[in-house]
Amino acid sequence: MPLSIPFDNSYARLPDQFYARIGPSPVANPKLVALNETLARELGIKAGELRAPAGVAVLSGSAIPDGADPLAQAYAGHQFGGWSPQLGDGRAMLLGEVLDANGTRQDIQLKGSGRTPFSRGGDGRAWLGPVLREYVVSEAMAVLNIPTTRALAAVTTGEDVMRETALPGAVLTRVASSHIRVGTFQYFAARQDTEALQALTDYTIKRHYPDAKNPMDLLQAVITAQASLIARWMGIGFIHGVMNTDNTHIGGLTIDYGPCAFMDTYHPARVYSSIDRAGRYAFNQQPEIIVWNLAQLATSLIPLMGDEAAAVKQATEALHGFRDQFLAFWITEHRAKLGLKRAMAGDDELVIDLLDRMAQGQADFTNTFRALADGNARDQFLDPALYDGWHKRWQARLAQEGTDWAQQQALIRATSPALIPRNHRIEQMIQAAVTGDYAPFERLMAALAQPYEDVADYADLRRPPTEDEKVQQTFCGT
C-alpha cells in the first residue's frame, strides 16, 4: 500500500531562488528505529503506513511519496560571529507540508538524506548518534512545553558514514511549523534581492504572525517569541551550544540541537559544545547572543521599512525592548519554580541569590529546584550552610503568598521537572544503539514522556553523573 500524506506545499510555490529542487538519495537497507505515532496522527498520517516497507522507504529517503515536492532551502548566517553568505540545507530536504489536526501548517523534513547544492563538500548524511540525540531531546522539550521542532521518525540506513571513524548512518524525520531562520532573511538581504525579501516577509507573516501588518511588526513579534523561548531554556538549564543566526528560528522554536546539553552542576558560564571554544554560546550568554542575532534580522528587514534613518531608530528601540521582555518571562518562569504566583518586589533578587549559592555549592540545577518541593534541597549543596541562609528568606516570601504549602509544592513540581535528558544518559543510550541495543533509548523515551512525575522505576535517571560518567563536551555530529 503506498504511503498517503496530505501534502500542501506552500514554500515550494515561492520563487526559485528560495531553494534548490532536489530529491533525497536512496539508502541500502533502511530499518525503522523509532516512530512517533502520536505525532503521526496529529499530522493526518497513518502510523501503520509509516511502519510498512513503503513508509520506511519514504522515511529513509529511498522513495518519494505522492504529493511531495522535495527541496533544499537556501539561507545564509553568522556562525560564531563569522559571516557565511551561503549555507542552506546541506544534509536536509523538505519533503513537503501538511496541515495538522489544529490547522497549523507543518513541514516534514528529512535530515541526513544526502547531498544537496548546499552541502559544501559534505556527504549530506547523518550518523545514528546525533539522530537519536535530536529525537530524544526535541521530544523531551515538547513534553516540557518548550517550543521546538519535533521528531517523527528515526531510521538506520544500512550504510556507514565516515567521521573520525566509520559510524552507522541514519535519517531523522523532523517536523516544524516552518524551517525559516534569521539566516533566511540574511540570505536575500545580503544579495540586495528586495523582491525576494519582501516575498519572504509576507510569507512569514502569513505563516507565523498573521496579526503583523508590516516588517516592523514582524521584528517585534520575533523579539517577543525569542525572549520567551530563551527564558524557558534558562528555566530548565538548557544550553543550545550553537546559536548561529541560521539556527535561530523565526517562529521562536528550538531548532538544530547539535551539541546541545542540559546542565548538571550549575555554573552560569557552563559550556559543553566542543566547537564553542571561546564560550560565545555559554549558558549565561544566551540572552545576549539572541539580541545579537535579532539585530541581524533587523538589519535584514531595514530595506523594507521605508525611510532608513527612521527605520533604524525604530528597530533599535525594539531591540532595546528585548531585555525587559526577557526579564519578565525569566522571573515568571523562576518565580513558579519557587512555588510563587504573586509578583512582588525582590523576587528577582531571591532567585539570583539562590543561583549564586548553587554555583558556589556546586548544586545540581534540576535536582535542586525539584528538591525545594521535597524539603531536601540543602542536600544538593557541597556546603549545606550556603542553602540555609537563603532558605529563611524563601520561607518568609512563601508566607506572603496567601497559598498553603501543598499548593506551593504542586506549583514547584509542575514547573521543575524531575527528569531531563541528562548528557551522560544520552551518551550511554547512543553507545548502546551503535551496537544494536535500543533498550536504553526506549527506556529514556518512556521516562521523559512524564518528566514531572516521580516514577520509582526511573529514579536512577534522576541521578547526576558520577565523576567517570561526566560528559565534558558535546559534538554537533557533522
C-alpha positions as CSV (number, residue, x, y, z in Angstrom):
1,M,0.0,0.0,0.0
2,P,1.5,3.4,-1.0
3,L,2.1,5.9,1.8
4,S,-0.6,8.6,1.9
5,I,0.5,12.1,3.2
6,P,-1.9,15.0,2.7
7,F,0.7,17.5,1.3
8,D,0.1,21.2,0.6
9,N,3.4,22.6,-0.3
10,S,3.3,26.4,0.1
11,Y,7.1,27.0,0.4
12,A,7.6,25.3,-2.9
13,R,5.4,27.9,-4.5
14,L,7.8,30.7,-3.6
15,P,10.3,31.9,-6.3
16,D,13.1,29.6,-7.4
17,Q,15.8,31.4,-5.6
18,F,14.4,30.3,-2.2
19,Y,15.5,26.7,-2.7
20,A,17.1,24.0,-4.9
21,R,14.8,21.3,-6.1
22,I,16.5,18.0,-5.4
23,G,15.4,14.7,-4.1
24,P,16.8,12.6,-1.3
25,S,19.4,9.9,-2.1
26,P,18.3,6.2,-1.6
27,V,19.9,4.1,1.0
28,A,20.9,0.5,1.1
29,N,18.8,-1.2,3.8
30,P,16.5,1.2,5.8
31,K,15.2,0.0,9.1
32,L,12.8,1.8,11.4
33,V,14.3,2.6,14.8
34,A,11.6,4.8,16.3
35,L,8.2,6.2,15.2
36,N,6.2,8.9,17.0
37,E,2.8,7.5,16.4
38,T,1.0,10.4,18.3
39,L,2.7,13.0,16.1
40,A,1.9,11.0,13.0
41,R,-1.8,11.0,13.9
42,E,-1.7,14.8,14.5
43,L,-0.3,15.1,11.0
44,G,-3.0,13.0,9.5
45,I,-0.7,10.2,8.6
46,K,-1.4,6.6,9.4
47,A,1.2,5.0,11.7
48,G,0.7,1.6,10.1
49,E,1.6,3.0,6.7
50,L,4.8,4.5,8.1
51,R,5.8,1.2,9.6
52,A,5.2,-0.6,6.4
53,P,8.1,-1.1,3.9
54,A,6.8,1.7,1.7
55,G,6.6,4.0,4.7
56,V,10.1,3.2,5.9
57,A,11.4,3.8,2.3
58,V,10.0,7.3,2.5
59,L,11.4,8.0,5.9
60,S,14.8,6.9,4.8
61,G,14.8,9.0,1.6
62,S,14.6,5.9,-0.7
63,A,11.2,6.8,-2.0
64,I,9.2,10.0,-2.6
65,P,5.5,9.9,-1.7
66,D,2.8,11.2,-4.0
67,G,2.3,15.0,-3.5
68,A,5.8,15.6,-2.1
69,D,7.9,18.4,-3.7
70,P,11.4,17.8,-2.3
71,L,13.7,20.8,-1.9
72,A,16.7,22.1,0.0
73,Q,16.1,25.6,1.4
74,A,18.6,28.4,0.9
75,Y,19.8,30.6,3.7
76,A,22.9,32.3,5.0
77,G,24.1,33.1,8.5
78,H,26.6,34.2,11.1
79,Q,28.4,31.2,12.5
80,F,30.2,32.0,15.8
81,G,30.1,35.6,14.6
82,G,31.6,34.9,11.2
83,W,29.6,35.7,8.1
84,S,28.7,32.9,5.6
85,P,26.8,34.3,2.7
86,Q,25.5,30.9,1.6
87,L,24.7,28.0,3.8
88,G,21.4,26.2,3.2
89,D,20.2,22.7,3.7
90,G,23.4,20.7,3.2
91,R,22.1,17.5,4.6
92,A,18.3,18.0,4.8
93,M,15.4,18.1,2.5
94,L,11.9,19.4,2.9
95,L,9.5,16.7,1.6
96,G,6.5,19.0,1.9
97,E,3.9,20.5,4.3
98,V,0.7,19.3,5.9
99,L,-2.0,20.9,8.0
100,D,-2.1,19.2,11.3
101,A,-5.1,18.4,13.5
102,N,-5.1,22.0,14.8
103,G,-4.9,23.5,11.3
104,T,-1.3,24.5,11.8
105,R,1.0,24.2,8.8
106,Q,3.8,21.8,9.5
107,D,7.0,21.0,7.5
108,I,8.1,17.4,7.1
109,Q,11.8,17.3,6.6
110,L,14.4,14.6,6.2
111,K,17.8,15.1,8.0
112,G,20.7,13.1,6.7
113,S,19.1,12.4,3.3
114,G,22.1,13.1,1.1
115,R,24.0,15.8,-0.7
116,T,22.4,19.0,-1.9
117,P,23.8,22.0,-3.8
118,F,24.4,23.5,-0.3
119,S,26.5,20.6,1.1
120,R,29.8,22.5,0.7
121,G,31.7,19.3,0.2
122,G,30.0,17.3,2.9
123,D,28.4,13.9,2.4
124,G,24.9,15.1,3.3
125,R,24.5,12.2,5.7
126,A,23.9,11.9,9.4
127,W,25.1,9.2,11.8
128,L,22.9,7.4,14.3
129,G,24.2,9.3,17.4
130,P,23.1,12.8,16.5
131,V,19.8,11.5,15.1
132,L,18.9,9.8,18.3
133,R,20.1,12.8,20.4
134,E,17.8,15.1,18.5
135,Y,14.9,12.6,18.6
136,V,15.2,12.3,22.4
137,V,15.9,16.0,23.2
138,S,13.4,17.5,20.9
139,E,10.6,15.2,22.1
140,A,11.6,15.9,25.7
141,M,11.5,19.6,25.1
142,A,8.0,19.2,23.6
143,V,6.7,17.5,26.8
144,L,8.4,20.2,28.8
145,N,6.3,22.7,26.9
146,I,9.3,24.4,25.3
147,P,8.7,25.5,21.7
148,T,10.6,23.1,19.5
149,T,10.9,21.1,16.3
150,R,9.6,17.6,16.7
151,A,10.8,14.1,15.7
152,L,8.5,11.9,13.7
153,A,10.8,9.0,13.0
154,A,14.4,7.7,13.0
155,V,15.7,5.1,10.6
156,T,19.0,3.4,10.1
157,T,20.3,3.3,6.5
158,G,22.3,0.1,6.4
159,E,25.3,2.2,5.3
160,D,28.2,3.7,7.3
161,V,29.2,7.3,7.2
162,M,32.7,8.4,7.8
163,R,33.5,10.9,10.6
164,E,36.6,10.2,12.6
165,T,35.7,6.6,12.0
166,A,33.0,4.6,10.3
167,L,29.6,5.1,12.0
168,P,26.2,3.7,11.3
169,G,24.1,6.0,9.1
170,A,20.7,7.3,10.0
171,V,17.9,9.7,8.9
172,L,15.7,11.8,11.1
173,T,12.3,12.9,10.0
174,R,11.8,16.3,11.6
175,V,8.6,18.2,11.9
176,A,8.4,22.0,12.4
177,S,5.9,24.9,11.9
178,S,8.5,26.0,9.3
179,H,12.2,26.0,8.8
180,I,12.5,29.7,8.3
181,R,15.5,31.2,10.1
182,V,17.1,34.6,10.7
183,G,19.6,33.4,8.1
184,T,16.9,33.0,5.5
185,F,16.3,36.8,5.7
186,Q,20.0,37.4,5.7
187,Y,20.4,35.4,2.5
188,F,18.2,37.7,0.5
189,A,19.2,40.9,2.3
190,A,22.9,40.2,1.5
191,R,22.0,39.8,-2.2
192,Q,20.0,43.0,-2.1
193,D,17.1,41.0,-3.5
194,T,14.4,43.2,-2.2
195,E,11.7,41.5,-4.1
196,A,12.5,38.1,-2.6
197,L,13.0,39.7,0.8
198,Q,9.5,41.1,0.6
199,A,8.1,37.8,-0.6
200,L,9.8,36.1,2.4
201,T,8.5,38.7,4.8
202,D,4.9,38.4,3.5
203,Y,5.1,34.6,3.6
204,T,6.5,34.6,7.2
205,I,3.9,37.0,8.5
206,K,1.1,34.9,6.9
207,R,2.5,31.6,8.3
208,H,3.7,32.7,11.8
209,Y,2.4,36.1,12.8
210,P,-0.9,36.8,10.9
211,D,-1.6,39.8,13.2
212,A,1.6,41.6,12.0
213,K,0.9,44.3,9.4
214,N,4.5,45.2,8.3
215,P,8.1,44.2,8.7
216,M,8.5,46.2,11.9
217,D,5.5,44.3,13.4
218,L,7.3,41.1,12.3
219,L,10.5,42.1,14.0
220,Q,8.7,42.9,17.3
221,A,6.8,39.6,17.2
222,V,10.1,37.6,16.7
223,I,11.7,39.6,19.5
224,T,8.9,38.6,21.9
225,A,8.9,35.0,20.7
226,Q,12.7,34.7,21.3
227,A,12.5,36.4,24.6
228,S,10.0,33.8,25.8
229,L,12.0,30.9,24.3
230,I,15.3,31.9,25.9
231,A,13.7,32.4,29.3
232,R,12.3,28.9,29.0
233,W,15.7,27.5,28.2
234,M,17.2,29.2,31.2
235,G,14.5,27.8,33.4
236,I,15.4,24.2,32.6
237,G,19.2,24.6,32.4
238,F,19.3,24.1,28.6
239,I,22.3,25.1,26.6
240,H,21.8,25.2,22.8
241,G,25.5,25.2,22.1
242,V,25.4,26.7,18.6
243,M,23.2,29.8,18.5
244,N,24.2,30.8,15.0
245,T,21.7,33.0,13.1
246,D,21.0,30.1,10.8
247,N,19.9,28.2,13.9
248,T,17.6,31.0,15.1
249,H,14.1,30.1,14.2
250,I,11.8,32.9,13.1
251,G,8.8,31.4,14.8
252,G,10.6,31.1,18.2
253,L,11.2,27.3,18.1
254,T,14.2,25.5,19.4
255,I,15.9,24.1,16.2
256,D,19.1,22.2,15.3
257,Y,20.0,20.5,18.5
258,G,23.6,19.5,17.5
259,P,25.9,19.9,20.6
260,C,23.1,20.8,22.9
261,A,23.3,19.9,26.6
262,F,21.5,20.2,29.9
263,M,23.4,21.4,32.9
264,D,24.2,19.0,35.8
265,T,26.1,21.0,38.3
266,Y,25.1,24.6,38.0
267,H,27.5,27.2,36.7
268,P,26.3,30.3,34.9
269,A,29.1,30.1,32.3
270,R,28.8,26.4,31.5
271,V,29.8,25.4,28.0
272,Y,29.6,21.8,26.6
273,S,29.9,22.3,22.8
274,S,33.2,21.2,21.5
275,I,33.2,23.9,18.8
276,D,32.4,26.8,21.2
277,R,36.0,27.2,22.3
278,A,35.5,30.9,23.4
279,G,32.3,30.3,25.3
280,R,30.3,32.5,22.9
281,Y,27.2,30.4,23.5
282,A,27.6,29.7,27.2
283,F,24.5,29.3,29.3
284,N,24.6,32.8,30.7
285,Q,25.4,34.3,27.3
286,Q,22.2,33.0,25.6
287,P,20.1,36.1,26.3
288,E,22.9,38.4,25.0
289,I,23.5,36.3,21.9
290,I,19.9,36.2,20.8
291,V,19.8,40.0,20.9
292,W,22.8,40.0,18.6
293,N,21.0,37.5,16.3
294,L,17.9,39.6,16.3
295,A,19.9,42.7,15.4
296,Q,20.9,40.8,12.2
297,L,17.3,40.2,11.5
298,A,16.5,43.8,12.0
299,T,19.4,44.8,9.6
300,S,17.9,42.5,7.0
301,L,14.5,44.0,7.3
302,I,15.6,47.6,7.2
303,P,15.4,47.8,3.3
304,L,11.7,47.1,3.5
305,M,10.9,49.8,6.1
306,G,10.9,53.0,4.1
307,D,13.0,55.8,5.4
308,E,16.2,54.2,6.5
309,A,17.1,56.6,9.4
310,A,13.6,56.3,10.9
311,A,13.6,52.5,10.4
312,V,17.0,52.1,12.2
313,K,15.8,54.2,15.1
314,Q,12.6,52.2,15.5
315,A,14.3,48.8,15.1
316,T,16.9,49.9,17.7
317,E,14.2,50.8,20.1
318,A,12.5,47.4,19.5
319,L,15.8,45.6,20.2
320,H,16.4,47.6,23.4
321,G,13.0,46.4,24.5
322,F,14.1,42.8,24.5
323,R,15.7,43.0,27.9
324,D,12.5,44.0,29.7
325,Q,10.5,41.3,27.9
326,F,13.1,38.6,28.6
327,L,13.4,39.5,32.3
328,A,9.6,39.5,32.6
329,F,9.4,36.0,31.1
330,W,12.5,34.9,33.1
331,I,11.2,36.0,36.5
332,T,7.8,34.4,35.8
333,E,9.5,31.2,35.0
334,H,11.7,31.1,38.0
335,R,9.1,32.5,40.4
336,A,6.9,29.5,39.7
337,K,9.9,27.2,40.4
338,L,10.0,28.6,43.9
339,G,6.3,28.0,44.4
340,L,5.3,31.7,44.0
341,K,2.4,33.0,41.9
342,R,2.2,36.6,43.1
343,A,4.7,39.1,41.7
344,M,6.5,41.0,44.4
345,A,9.5,43.3,44.6
346,G,12.6,41.5,45.3
347,D,11.6,38.2,43.7
348,D,14.4,38.5,41.1
349,E,17.0,39.0,43.9
350,L,15.7,36.0,45.6
351,V,16.2,33.8,42.5
352,I,19.6,35.3,41.7
353,D,20.7,34.7,45.3
354,L,19.7,31.0,45.1
355,L,21.5,30.6,41.7
356,D,24.7,32.3,43.1
357,R,24.6,29.9,46.1
358,M,24.0,26.9,43.8
359,A,27.1,27.9,41.8
360,Q,29.2,28.2,45.0
361,G,27.8,24.9,46.4
362,Q,28.1,23.0,43.1
363,A,24.5,22.1,43.3
364,D,22.7,20.1,40.6
365,F,20.5,22.5,38.7
366,T,17.5,20.2,38.0
367,N,17.5,18.3,41.3
368,T,17.9,21.5,43.4
369,F,14.8,23.1,42.1
370,R,12.8,19.9,42.3
371,A,14.0,19.2,45.8
372,L,12.6,22.5,47.0
373,A,9.2,20.8,47.0
374,D,10.6,17.8,48.8
375,G,12.2,19.7,51.7
376,N,15.7,18.3,51.0
377,A,17.3,21.0,48.7
378,R,20.1,21.6,51.1
379,D,21.4,18.1,50.4
380,Q,22.3,19.2,46.9
381,F,24.9,21.6,48.2
382,L,28.5,20.6,49.0
383,D,28.2,23.1,51.9
384,P,24.6,23.0,53.1
385,A,25.1,26.2,55.0
386,L,25.1,28.0,51.7
387,Y,21.5,26.9,51.3
388,D,20.4,27.6,54.9
389,G,20.7,31.4,54.7
390,W,18.6,31.5,51.6
391,H,16.0,29.1,52.9
392,K,15.0,31.6,55.6
393,R,14.4,34.3,53.1
394,W,12.4,31.9,50.9
395,Q,10.2,30.8,53.7
396,A,9.4,34.4,54.6
397,R,8.5,35.1,51.0
398,L,6.3,32.0,50.8
399,A,4.4,33.3,53.9
400,Q,3.3,36.3,51.8
401,E,1.7,34.2,49.1
402,G,-1.7,33.5,50.6
403,T,-1.4,29.9,49.5
404,D,-0.7,26.8,51.6
405,W,2.4,24.6,51.3
406,A,0.6,21.9,49.4
407,Q,-0.3,24.4,46.7
408,Q,3.2,25.7,46.6
409,Q,4.7,22.2,46.4
410,A,2.3,21.4,43.5
411,L,3.5,24.6,41.6
412,I,7.1,23.7,42.1
413,R,6.6,20.2,40.9
414,A,4.6,21.4,37.9
415,T,7.4,23.7,36.7
416,S,10.6,21.9,37.9
417,P,11.0,18.6,36.2
418,A,12.2,15.5,38.0
419,L,13.7,14.2,34.7
420,I,15.7,15.8,31.9
421,P,17.7,14.2,29.2
422,R,20.9,14.1,31.1
423,N,24.1,14.2,29.0
424,H,25.6,11.0,30.3
425,R,22.3,9.1,29.8
426,I,22.2,10.3,26.2
427,E,25.8,9.2,25.6
428,Q,25.1,5.8,27.2
429,M,22.0,5.4,25.0
430,I,24.0,6.3,21.9
431,Q,26.8,3.9,22.7
432,A,24.3,1.1,23.2
433,A,22.4,1.9,20.0
434,V,25.6,1.8,17.9
435,T,25.8,-1.9,19.0
436,G,22.2,-2.5,18.0
437,D,20.8,-2.3,21.5
438,Y,17.9,0.2,21.6
439,A,16.6,-0.7,25.0
440,P,18.3,2.3,26.7
441,F,16.8,4.6,24.1
442,E,13.3,3.2,24.5
443,R,13.6,3.4,28.3
444,L,14.8,7.0,28.2
445,M,11.9,8.0,25.8
446,A,9.4,6.3,28.2
447,A,10.8,8.1,31.2
448,L,10.9,11.5,29.5
449,A,7.3,11.2,28.5
450,Q,6.4,12.0,32.1
451,P,9.1,14.3,33.3
452,Y,7.2,16.0,36.1
453,E,6.2,12.7,37.8
454,D,8.2,10.9,40.5
455,V,8.3,7.4,39.0
456,A,10.2,4.9,41.1
457,D,11.2,2.8,38.1
458,Y,13.1,5.8,36.6
459,A,14.6,7.1,39.8
460,D,18.1,6.1,38.6
461,L,17.7,8.5,35.6
462,R,17.4,11.5,38.0
463,R,20.9,10.8,39.4
464,P,23.6,13.2,38.3
465,P,26.7,11.7,36.7
466,T,29.4,10.2,38.7
467,E,32.9,11.5,38.1
468,D,33.5,8.8,35.5
469,E,30.2,9.4,33.8
470,K,30.5,13.2,33.4
471,V,30.2,14.5,29.8
472,Q,32.7,17.3,29.4
473,Q,32.0,18.0,25.7
474,T,29.2,17.5,23.2
475,F,29.6,17.3,19.5
476,C,27.5,18.5,16.5
477,G,27.7,15.3,14.5
478,T,28.6,16.8,11.2
